[in-house]
Amino acid sequence: MYSMEVKGFGKEAGLAHTYRGAQYDVGFIPRTKLEVVVTEDQLEDVVECILLEASTGEIGDGKIFISEVERAIRIRSREEGAAAL
């Protein structure tokens, strides 16, 4: 699992900053991006866990994108597939 600080925008209003007495709208909002790679048999449990823990019912809860990983290789040991996860 990876956690990254990112900036994005969506349906939420952006941030506003004041500089030298003038207000400027900043369209991007700080976010946290999670990337999780799991085996297919773990997928539904992980999705349900994220939905349960991340949902506030408010705009900005985020999105889940599911895609297939064609190949995984652990560089140090050269293990592949599920062993590399």
N, C-alpha and C positions, 0 to 999 in steps of 0.2 A: 504494500500500500504506500502511496506517495501523497503527501499533503503539500500544496503550493499556495503561496499568496499570489493572487492574480487580480486584475481589474476587469470589470465588465459592465454592461448596461442592459437593461431590459425595460419592464413596465414600471419599475420604481423611478421616482424622481432622483435626479443626480444630486451630488453634493454642491454646496455653494460656499465659496471662499471670498473673503474680503481682503483686498489689497489696495493700500493707499486710499481708503475710503470708497472704493468702487467694489461692487459685488460681481463675482464671476461664477458662472455655472460650470461645474466640471461634470461632464457626461458620464465618466466612468466611476464606478463604485467599487471599493475594495471587497474582494471575495476570497473564499477559500475553495480551492479545487482539490478534490480527492480523485485519485486514480487507483482502482483496485483491480487486480487480475486474479481471478479465481477459476477453479475447475468448473466444468458444466454442472456437476452435481451439487456444487455449493452456490450456484448463481441465484436461485430463487430465495434461499435463506438470506443471502447478503442483501438482495434488493429489498426484501421485507424488513430487514433490520434498519436499513437506511431510511426507508419510508416511515417507519415507526419513530425513529430517533430524530430525524431532521425536519419533520413536518410540524409547522406552527399554524398552518391554514392561512398564512399571510403571503402577499406577493413577495417574492425574493427567496422562497424556500429552496429554489434551485431545480435542477433537472437531473435525470439519470439517462445516460446514453449507454446502450449495450452494443458491443461489437465483438467480433471474433478475433482472437490473436492467432495468427497463422503459425507462428513458431516462437518458442521461448528458449533461450539459451543462457545458462549461468556462465559468465565469462571465466571466472576463476577455475571452476572444475569441469567446464564444458558439458555439464549435465543438460539434458534437453527435456522438453515437455513438462509434465506435472512435477517432476523432480527438480526442475529449475525454479519453480515457484516457491 
